[in-house]
């Protein structure tokens, strides 16, 4: 039998996945950082003892490091929200996590037909933000109606959404455009939005703005994502009709109750459309602060739904006896997706314990007696 060799490239992927620097891994494993760098560059291989140390510290099954990549995922574009306050190395870790989500998505596509990516074909880069938003609504046949749930909308048009970071304070949404064998997919990770429907709707509209700008190849400096997102969520004619008194906050609350968009964004949109002047805009923003709404607005407690694609895919396979907890792990192993159950639960949006009731009892197949089909 061919001897499996340690794959240094996978060590680097695992380290980045955990948001750790070489210095951090060196301290936690007591392995010289020059040796770790040499392992990553495949200059020489770690001892069995050191391989186990790396496996434990990075929380990846030992078998993961002894397999080659069989799925090449290209990251063609990415969007970090500039307001994010988390450390850079953690942000970079999202890249590998979203790549892993794409691999899981590809696995489930063997059994389930997901929505194809549907992006507007009636746009061009010379259009204004207002015109682009209007044409997007026209393409998706939205009319003037509110998009009450951006999670459901984006999943329906083939964008993959993950909630892996919603409990991470300071995290903002992060998006990638990826491709496998030329087939493109956008993947969006939600931020720490407190499960608020209004906040999540706007965050996703902002990420959708990135998708549109990327497809049109418009530089970020020339594409105002706030203008596009607010125009997409708050169509001009409908907003003018709904906003009975633009000079009173009460009118904006009524609009929020119907469109589930943050008050501050509705105010911004009203100002952009000339419904109020700058002086009134500032006054109303100050009123929001005086009411203590700058941290939590009225109706922010209306909860959003979570992404469902991967969770529902697993449930569908489970309900139809195509997989069980253990056979899912085995099938993923055979497809070279080797993770512990707790990581899979996070990536797939499952409740803790869905794949394993006890982390200590996670079933990891030995690479010595299992071969890929």
Secondary structure, 3 states (H helix, E strand, C coil): CCCCCCCHHHHHHHHHHCCCCHHHHHHHHCCCHHHHHHHHCCCCCCCHHHHHHHHHHHCCCHHHHHCCCCCCCEEEEEEECCCCCCCHHHHHHHHHHHHHHHHHHHHHCCCCCCCCCCCCCCCCCCCCHHHHHHHHHHHCCCCCCCCCCHHHHHHHCCCEEECCCCCCCCCCCEEEEEEECCEEEEEEECCCCCCEHHHHHHHHHHHHHHHHHHHCCCCHHHCCHHHHHHHHHCCHHHHHHHCCCCCCHHHHHHHHHHHCCCHHHHHHHHHHCCCCCHHHHHHHHHHHHHCCCCCCCCCCCCECCCCCHHHHHHHHHHHCCCCCHHHHHHHHHHCCCCCCHHHHHHHHCCCCCCCCCCHHHCCCCCCCCCCCC
